[in-house]
Amino acid sequence: MTDTARDLLHALRRKKGSWVEWGQAIAHLQKAGYKPAQIFEDTGIEAVQQNQIVVASQVYTSILNANAPEPVLQYFQQKGSDRLYEFRILATAERAAAAEFVVAQNLDANEAHELAKAMKDLFRMRMLPEGFSRQPGDAIAYQCWKTARQHNDLQDRSRLIAKGLKFAQTPGAREAIERLLTDFTVVPKRPAPILPVYRLESAEDLPRVLPVVGELPLSAADLQAVPITDETEPFGMVKFAGQGAWVLVPGWQVVRSAEDPVAILGTSDQLPNPVPGPPEAVLIIVDRSQRQWDADSYFLADLGSQLEIQWLETAPDVPCWEGFCWSFVPNAFWMKT
């Protein structure tokens, strides 16, 4: 153990400094090879809390670099890691605006989560809805306006209208919401498409990957030159020398029709419509050639900092690729998304 690591663990154990410094210390220890379980044993900070603090401290650094107002920085130096954690999905400039709005409105973690989602949904639109701006309060107000129009229950509409008026930051947003007080038109919410499911009958349906030596005549040297394959469960993924890896999937029509398919490993609880039951491994297959938006499909959307599987009700202003998903353990299913 280095002197630096020992000092950091000692500071964390005694909770010295601010939570921002704790997050920076934990990040330093993790880069040095310390596992969350080791840090927990030495400091008493649980792994889930470690992740929240590390991510939130990174968000804090980003709003600091974005020149957030000094009162906002001072506020988050003392508390609010759970709120800054929610802003990890936003771009740096958006994080600073969201953080300032949290302080101004004294939002809690749940409200910060709602704010982050509302901003992300609004900012990815090609054209802003009439009357609404890109300010954080207008993002929440737009979600209230949109949802209120989908309700015919006057009590629900009134609650959403009041909430939208509370958070709206521009006159245009307020006017759009106020019009709902006299316009009772209901705009039905478009349901997400149903995912068709196909089940494999047995493990024998899962093909095995074999390396190809070449075409006869071959020499012993040719045979020995083929790398040893090591299949990884549950999908029979095979790695060769270097960074390459291959995986075989059943040759169903949906697979054969994909022009440029690539595979991504994930778990069922990461899907936009999580499969009931405990999380299980899934293989997410994305057709990189299919980038034309379709409301009846799911897409892998590029949100800047990360890729995310989403159903997009309207054409997005971000790169996206159509995908589908396959799992084999314990109950195999195939979903075209």
ChimeraX attribute file (.defattr): number of C-alpha atoms within 10 A of each C-alpha:
attribute: neighborCount
match mode: 1-to-1
recipient: residues
	/A:1	6
	/A:2	8
	/A:3	8
	/A:4	12
	/A:5	16
	/A:6	13
	/A:7	12
	/A:8	21
	/A:9	20
	/A:10	14
	/A:11	16
	/A:12	22
	/A:13	17
	/A:14	11
	/A:15	14
	/A:16	12
	/A:17	12
	/A:18	12
	/A:19	21
	/A:20	22
	/A:21	19
	/A:22	23
	/A:23	23
	/A:24	19
	/A:25	22
	/A:26	24
	/A:27	19
	/A:28	16
	/A:29	20
	/A:30	15
	/A:31	10
	/A:32	12
	/A:33	9
	/A:34	14
	/A:35	13
	/A:36	19
	/A:37	13
	/A:38	15
	/A:39	20
	/A:40	16
	/A:41	11
	/A:42	14
	/A:43	17
	/A:44	13
	/A:45	19
	/A:46	14
	/A:47	15
	/A:48	9
	/A:49	15
	/A:50	18
	/A:51	16
	/A:52	18
	/A:53	27
	/A:54	24
	/A:55	23
	/A:56	26
	/A:57	25
	/A:58	19
	/A:59	26
	/A:60	27
	/A:61	16
	/A:62	18
	/A:63	25
	/A:64	16
	/A:65	12
	/A:66	15
	/A:67	12
	/A:68	18
	/A:69	14
	/A:70	9
	/A:71	11
	/A:72	18
	/A:73	19
	/A:74	10
	/A:75	13
	/A:76	20
	/A:77	17
	/A:78	12
	/A:79	13
	/A:80	20
	/A:81	23
	/A:82	18
	/A:83	24
	/A:84	28
	/A:85	23
	/A:86	24
	/A:87	26
	/A:88	18
	/A:89	18
	/A:90	20
	/A:91	16
	/A:92	19
	/A:93	14
	/A:94	21
	/A:95	25
	/A:96	26
	/A:97	18
	/A:98	25
	/A:99	26
	/A:100	20
	/A:101	19
	/A:102	22
	/A:103	16
	/A:104	10
	/A:105	12
	/A:106	11
	/A:107	16
	/A:108	13
	/A:109	17
	/A:110	11
	/A:111	16
	/A:112	22
	/A:113	17
	/A:114	15
	/A:115	26
	/A:116	25
	/A:117	19
	/A:118	20
	/A:119	25
	/A:120	19
	/A:121	15
	/A:122	23
	/A:123	20
	/A:124	14
	/A:125	14
	/A:126	12
	/A:127	10
	/A:128	13
	/A:129	13
	/A:130	10
	/A:131	15
	/A:132	23
	/A:133	21
	/A:134	15
	/A:135	19
	/A:136	26
	/A:137	26
	/A:138	28
	/A:139	28
	/A:140	26
	/A:141	31
	/A:142	29
	/A:143	20
	/A:144	23
	/A:145	26
	/A:146	18
	/A:147	18
	/A:148	25
	/A:149	20
	/A:150	17
	/A:151	19
	/A:152	14
	/A:153	11
	/A:154	12
	/A:155	10
	/A:156	14
	/A:157	21
	/A:158	15
	/A:159	12
	/A:160	22
	/A:161	24
	/A:162	16
	/A:163	17
	/A:164	27
	/A:165	22
	/A:166	14
	/A:167	20
	/A:168	25
	/A:169	20
	/A:170	17
	/A:171	13
	/A:172	15
	/A:173	24
	/A:174	22
	/A:175	14
	/A:176	20
	/A:177	27
	/A:178	16
	/A:179	12
	/A:180	16
	/A:181	12
	/A:182	7
	/A:183	10
	/A:184	16
	/A:185	12
	/A:186	13
	/A:187	13
	/A:188	11
	/A:189	12
	/A:190	9
	/A:191	8
	/A:192	14
	/A:193	12
	/A:194	12
	/A:195	15
	/A:196	10
	/A:197	12
	/A:198	12
	/A:199	13
	/A:200	15
	/A:201	10
	/A:202	10
	/A:203	11
	/A:204	8
	/A:205	10
	/A:206	16
	/A:207	14
	/A:208	14
	/A:209	16
	/A:210	12
	/A:211	11
	/A:212	9
	/A:213	13
	/A:214	10
	/A:215	6
	/A:216	6
	/A:217	6
	/A:218	10
	/A:219	9
	/A:220	7
	/A:221	8
	/A:222	11
	/A:223	12
	/A:224	10
	/A:225	10
	/A:226	13
	/A:227	13
	/A:228	13
	/A:229	14
	/A:230	13
	/A:231	16
	/A:232	11
	/A:233	11
	/A:234	16
	/A:235	21
	/A:236	17
	/A:237	17
	/A:238	20
	/A:239	17
	/A:240	14
	/A:241	9
	/A:242	6
	/A:243	6
	/A:244	8
	/A:245	10
	/A:246	13
	/A:247	17
	/A:248	14
	/A:249	17
	/A:250	13
	/A:251	10
	/A:252	8
	/A:253	8
	/A:254	11
	/A:255	17
	/A:256	11
	/A:257	11
	/A:258	17
	/A:259	12
	/A:260	13
	/A:261	18
	/A:262	15
	/A:263	15
	/A:264	10
	/A:265	12
	/A:266	16
	/A:267	16
	/A:268	21
	/A:269	16
	/A:270	15
	/A:271	16
	/A:272	13
	/A:273	15
	/A:274	12
	/A:275	14
	/A:276	8
	/A:277	8
	/A:278	9
	/A:279	14
	/A:280	18
	/A:281	20
	/A:282	24
	/A:283	22
	/A:284	25
	/A:285	24
	/A:286	25
	/A:287	21
	/A:288	16
	/A:289	12
	/A:290	17
	/A:291	15
	/A:292	11
	/A:293	19
	/A:294	15
	/A:295	14
	/A:296	15
	/A:297	20
	/A:298	25
	/A:299	27
	/A:300	24
	/A:301	21
	/A:302	15
	/A:303	17
	/A:304	12
	/A:305	10
	/A:306	8
	/A:307	13
	/A:308	16
	/A:309	21
	/A:310	18
	/A:311	20
	/A:312	19
	/A:313	16
	/A:314	11
	/A:315	14
	/A:316	16
	/A:317	14
	/A:318	13
	/A:319	15
	/A:320	26
	/A:321	19
	/A:322	25
	/A:323	25
	/A:324	23
	/A:325	21
	/A:326	23
	/A:327	22
	/A:328	20
	/A:329	15
	/A:330	9
	/A:331	11
	/A:332	18
	/A:333	17
	/A:334	19
	/A:335	18
	/A:336	19
	/A:337	25
